[in-house]
């Protein structure tokens, strides 16, 4: 969990306080990228569906400030089609902490402009998100920790979710690693990355 005052420990404390009582999942992995670039990569919605194979759509529906927005997400079907696509309306927020640590928090909200439709079952994300921590012995790598506590809703047997969620989280980590590699390719042709994305800056 890390030292008592570390961002990871604080994030765990917050999640314990907000624990919904449903199953909560956690996965972590080492990513070959600096923390600032990794959090920027995860936070930018315009690239999300190009590397996250679990999603078919990820759109901003409201920009609140440079580090906060509301998004509409539609998932792919999974578990060999036994779990149909879900859609979510989430508040996404990026926070920077001392020690070059970033936390991206995600939680579902009610947003009247995007009510549930008959096309998809509306899922709900209780407090979840990502934390990006620098690896002290190798600054070129980051530790990525992902927390998930999602209500898929609909008529699903809990055993189906329990059987498929772990493999989905592992697949997400592999997608992140593959996506990071793809992102690095343009840099050989003069692409310059300026750290955190500025696409949400107020006008």
C-alpha positions, 0 to 999 in steps of 0.5 A: 500500500505504500507509506502512510502518507503516500498518495497511494495510501491516501487513495486507498483510504479514500476508496475504503471510505467510498466503498460501495459494498460490491466487488472491487477489483484492483490490478497493477503493472509496470509501464515503460513510460514516465508518470506525467506522460502515462497519466496524460495518455490515460486522460486524453479521450481523443486517443482512448478508443484507438488503444482501449479495445474494451471501448467502442466510444469515449466522448467528452460531453462537458468540459468543466476545467483543464483537469475535469470533464464528464464523458459518455462511454460505450463498452464493447460486448465481452465474455464471448457476447454474454455481456452486452455493451453498456454505456456510462456517464462519468465524471473524470478528474486528474489530480497532481500530487507531490512526488510526481504522482498523478491520480485519475478518479472516475465516478458515474453521475446523473447528467440529464442531457444524456439520459439512459436510452433503449440502445444500451444498459446504463452501467454505474461506476462507483469510486474508481480510477487510476494512480500513476507512480514513478519508479524511483530506481528507473524514472523511465517506468511508472507503476500503474494501479487501477481500481474498479467497482462497477455495477454492470446492471441488467440481468447478469449472474454475478458469477459471469462478472466475477469470472470475466472481470479479472481477465478484462483488467489484465487485458486493459494493462496489456492495451495500455502497454501496446498503446504507449508503444504506438504513441512513441512511434511518431516521436522518431519523426519529430513529434514533440510531447509537451507533458500534460494535455492542454485540450481542456484548457478554458477559452 
